[in-house]
Amino acid sequence: MFLKIMRETYEFRVVEDFAGRLFRDDEGKKLGSGIVRLVQIASDDPRLPKIGDLQREIRRDCNRSFFHGWHIKRQYSKQEFDLAELFSLAINSTFEPAGEECGTKYDESTACPKCGAGAKQVAALFLDWKGIPKNKDISRTIAGEIVVSKRLVELFNQQRITGAEFRPLRQNPSSSAESKDWFQLLVQSAKTDVVPPTRAGIDPFDDDPKGECRCTQGDLIGLNLLSEVSVKSTTRDDADMVCTRQFIGTRRGLLRPARIILISPKVWRLIESEKLKGYEVEVAHLV
């Protein structure tokens, strides 16, 4: 049977002042007041490398940008999903405030001294429940703290999903009241190693050759994930949900680097069949 190959599409928010240098007037969609145009382009489009060239050129000549936001979308055939042994789970629903703003404490002495990744949360997670997206089953704060719905917790417990730990969510340190609708998700295992050909960098055209957003000790591998995830098969345990040993992101202000979440086919089938909301799933590879 024919196996359809994954289709990769890049989405850019292009500055309208410069969009005409590469795109037709009828390409893309103008956003808001029209100063930015949302453009989608396939990974095999010969114009894709030119976007990176224009970004560097305009920054050099005008101290501006050709594009600001970007996102990579990967579409798979049913057969590709059915044959996959592992998936990466990206949480695409983000909210504020972060836990630290509500009283959550972290032990910074446990973090990497070079990049600041890996500080352990001390005691409960405090959050303003009003900020949690009510139409999502899984979301995260800007600091990477993961919140899930009661429905997700019940489904995971019913199906005996392993590797996931759920903790009570409190409003603030002065109250012992716990949310009945929302819980913090913690992934118990963080031993899986990310390996090539995984790419991480600043943006699709900047792999950060100087290593400004990478840790010399190997804890932080880049600011953004730029490819599908490949992991060393011998470092993955048998749990349905695990995390990578390495982090993606940056430690700045309230922002904290986050580990990549990996899930088994059992978890993928569950969240898809129950139509849970707030995430994107991609095929991950065992090497």
N, C-alpha and C positions, 0 to 999 in steps of 0.2 A: 504494500500500500504506500502511496506517495506521502512523504513527510514534508509538510510545508515548512520552509525556513522562516525563522523569526524576522519580523519587519521592524526596523528601527527608524524612528522619526524624531527630529530635533525641533523643538519649539523655542523661538526667540522673541523677545520683546525689543523690537528694533526701533531706534530713534527715528521719527518720521523725517527729520531734516536730512538724514543720510540714506533713507530706505531706497530712494531712486537710483542710488549707485549700483544696486544689485537686483532689485525686484521691480516688476511692473507695477503700475498704479493700481491694478485690479487684484494684486496678490496680497493675501493676508487680510486682517481686520483691524481697523483703527479702534483704539481703546480710549475711554474717557473723553478728554478734550481733544483727542486726535494727535497728541504729541508723540504717542507710541503706537506702533503697529505690531500686532501679533502675527507672526509668520511661522508656518510649519514647512519643514523641508526634509526629504528622505535622506538617509545616510549615504545612499549611492548617487545623490544629485551632485554633479560635478561642480556646482556652485558652493557646496558646503565649505571647502577649505578657504574660499574667498572671504567668507564671513570672518574667519580668524585673521586673515590678512587685513581686512578693513578695520577690525577692532584695534589691531596694533598701529595701523597707519593713522587713524583718527585720534587715538590717544597721544601719539607722538606729535602730530601736527596741530591739533586743536585742544588737547587736554580734555577731550570729551570721549564718549563711547559710541560705537556703532550699535551695540545692543547692551541691555541691562540684564533682565532676568532671562533664564533659560531652563529648559526641562527636556529630558530625554524620555521618550515613550517607546516601549518595546511590546509588540503584539505577537502572540504565539498561536499556533494552531492547536486544536484540541489534542491532537496526537502528541505534540511536543510536551504539553502539560501532563498528559497521561503517562508518558514515558519518563518524566523527570523523577529523580531520586531525592531532590532537595530543592527548596525555594528560598529566596530572600524576601523578607517582609519589610516594606517601607511604609511608615505611618505618614500619611499626607494631610492629616488634620492637626493643625497646631493652634495653641491658644495661650493667652496670658491671663493672670500673672504667673510667674514661676514660683516654685515652692519656697525659695529663699525669701521672696518678697512677703510670704505669708507666715514665715517662722521656721521653715524647714532648715535643719542644720546638716552640714557636711564636715567630715574630718579630712581636712586638706593635707594632713601628714601622710595619708595613704595614697595620695596622687603622685603621678610621675613628676619628679622635680624639674624635668626639662620642658614638658608640654602641658602639665597640669591635668592630664586625663586620669580618670579612675578614682577620684575622691569618693569615699563611701558615705552614703546617706546615714545620718545618725537618727535613730528612732523614727517616729511617724512622718508621713508626708502631709503637710498642711497646705491646703489650697482653697481658694474662693470658689465654691461649687458653682456659682452663677456663671463663671467664665467657661465652664466645660461645654463643648458643643453637644447639644441635646440630641441631635440627629445622627451622631456617630457612635459606634460601638467601641472604637479604639482611637485615641488621640494622644497628643503629647504637648507638654509645655515647651516654651522656647529653650528651656534648660534640659529637655530630653526626658523629663519624668513622664511615665506612661500611665494613662488612666483608661480603664475599660468599664463597660457597662455591666450591670448585674446579669443581663442576658448572656453576655459572653462568658462570664464566670460560671453560670449554671451549665451552659453547653460544654465547656471544657471539663467541668467536673463529671457531667453525665457520660461523656465519651472517654473519660480517663486519660486526658491529654497530659503527658509527662513533661517536666522541665519548667512549667509555669507556676509561679507563686503569686498569690493574691493577698494584699495587705489592706487593712482598713484605711480609709481616707478621712482626715479630720479637717475641720474648718480653720482652727487656729489653736495656738498653744494654751490659751486660757479656757478652752472648752474640751470636755472629754467626748462630746457627741461625735458619732461616726456616721458617714453617709450610708444610706441603705440602697442607693442606686449606683454608686461609683466606687471603684476599687483601684488600687495601684497594682500594676503588673510588674513583677520582677522576674527575669529569666535566670534560672539557677546556675547554669553552666556557661562559662566564658573561656573555654580552652581551645576553640576551633581556630586554626591558623589560616589567614588569608594568604593566597599565593598567586603568582603570575598565572595567566595574563590579566589579572585584575588591574584596572587603571584607577588611579585617584589623583586629583589635581585641583587647580583653581577653577577652570572651566573647560569646555570640550577642546579648546585649542591651546591650553596651557597646563602641562603636566607638572608644573612647579619644579623645573630643573634645578633651581638653587636650593630646594628643600625648605623654603621659608615656612611652609605649613606641614612639615613632616618632623617627626621626632627622631633624633639620632639614636635613641634607645629602642626604636621600633614600636612604641606604643601607639603613636598617631601616624597613620599612613597617608593622610591628605585631607584637604579641606572638604572636597566633594567626591563622591563616588561617580566615576565616569563610564563604567562598564558593568556588565554582569559580574557577579561574584564567583570566584573560584576559591575553593578551600582544600586544604590537605586532608585527604580522606581518613588518615590514621589518627587525626586529632579530633575527630567528631565522635561524640558519644552517642548512645542509643536513644536519647530523649527526643520527644517530638518537637521541642522548642529549645534552641540553644543560641548563644551569642558568640561572636568572634572574639578572639583575644585582643585584636587591634581595634582602634577607634577611628572614626571619621569626624571631622568638624574642627572646632577651635575652642580654646578656653579664653574667653574675653567677657568681662562683666558678668552677666547672668548666664551667658552661653557656656555650655559644656560639651566636649566631644562625646559621641555616643558610639556604642558598639553596633555592629550589623546583626540584625536578628535573622535567624535561619529557622525554617519550619519544615516538618515532614509532609509527605503527600497526604497523610491522615488529617493534619491540621488544614491544609489547603482545601481538601474536599469538604471539610466541615464548614469553614468560613464562607466558602462559595455557595454551598447548598443552602445555608441559612441566611445568605445575603447580608452578612454583616457589613458595616460601613466604616470607612475611615482609613483605608489602606490600599496599597498597590503590591502586587506579587509578581516576581520575576523568577525565571528558572535560574538556579545556582548550579555550580558544577563541582563535582568531586574529582580531585586530581591525585 
